[in-house]
């Protein structure tokens, strides 16, 4: 394939992946509106967690099955099908009449994303030789930053002029462009020995992760970690996930290969990315309510305020791509993630009077750290695999880190809900549901005391949530420092074929 053709293919694939990032940030900026009983659907915190978490749960658990479909039927075909499913489900979500219907539509969107992600990564791995692959992954990380930047601004503009469902219709032209571009430019890729479809593994993984997420979210509704419903479903979920791993280990060619995680670089790097995604998704989820709820900014203003963070992700990837050629990938990524964790901890100090300039600086540094981790770690992790294992490796890597996103939303959202409900114990149940419901009740009853109490309780819960996200990011930084230590055998380094390899 010529260099010009490779660049065109990369451009089309980047746009396809950009769709996922834009959609995630668009919904995040609309959460405050969806929680409003008048302007949105009056969704409770648990329903909002499911609206975000159901998408990510299906995304995570279907990804390895989608990778096997790509190996069997061709990654280009699966990519086209995924875009079509995503586009149709976006239209359904736009016209949902209840939180439950929105959750269902988001689940189908997650299925489409699961088909897009591994097929895109496999196409990049097959299209670009080792020397160019790091740059291609850096382009994807920069596109993620562009999606993070464009999503909130687009949703803010749409929410200011149209109903909340309009934020999902923006996906339609991107889907159309992707379908045409992939159909014309991207060649078909298929491995010689296709993996079998793993329906048993699919059922076990979806059920296990779903029960685990349910137990965490249910704890937030009950405002307690105890109780048979919480512990029972959580333990059942863990048991099913353990059974899923055992089933996959017994297969010669599993769709989700846990053996890949046994490698120090692949397993450690993937786990560190899971912790990063846990922290990144969680802090994004809760910060929407801080900016739009506690600070009172409109969705458009909140989207514009998030631009420094998105810019940081965009420029962090190419900076990291340069640095890892001079320094060890271990040093660059572990330091970057460590700084990210410290910035996340600083969110526990903000209040309703914190200067905007300070918030912007924090977002910029946090975005830089995130951008400097994702692309280099992805390059190193996938660089340990042969080409015919890229599809399987991409599915495992993306499944694990999206699992981190599911648990981040469920865990940190629940921590925040528990702290808030305990702080509002003296107020009526309607005010204890969420700060949004309490503000609406205060506006109706003209109760300034309730409004002040809700804001104070929210800030307290937000501070605790920020410390949990910081802990996850710092744990990921420590894991990278250990996992990416220099390999003892020169042959391992040579097999990576990357300038950004483990040095």
Secondary structure, DSSP 4 states (H G I P E B T S, - for coil): --HHHHHHHHHHHHHHHHHHHHHHHHHHHHHHHHH-TTTS----HHHHHHHHHHHHHHHHHHHHHHHHHHHHH-HHHHHHHHHHHHHHHHHHHHT--SHHHHHHHHHHHHHHHHHHHHHHHHHHHHHS-HHHHHHHHHHHHHHHHHHHHHHHHHHHHHHHHS-TTHHHHTHHHHHHHHHHHHHHHPPP---SSPPPP-HHHHHHHHHHHHHHHHHHHHHHHHT-S-SHHHHHHHHHHHHHHHHHHHHHHT-TT-SS-GGGGGSHHHHHHHHHHHHHHHHHHHHHHHHHHIIIIIS---HHHHHHHTHHHHHHHHHHHHHHHHHTTTS-HHHHHHHHHHHHHHHHHHGGG--TT--HHHHHHHHHHHHHHHHHHHHHHHHHHHHTS-GGGHHHHHHHHHHHHHHHHHHHHHHHHHHHHHHHHHHTTTS-HHHHS-HHHHHHHHHHHT-HHHHHHHHHHHHHHHHHHHHHHHHHHHHHHHHHHHHTSPPSSHHHHHHH--TTS--
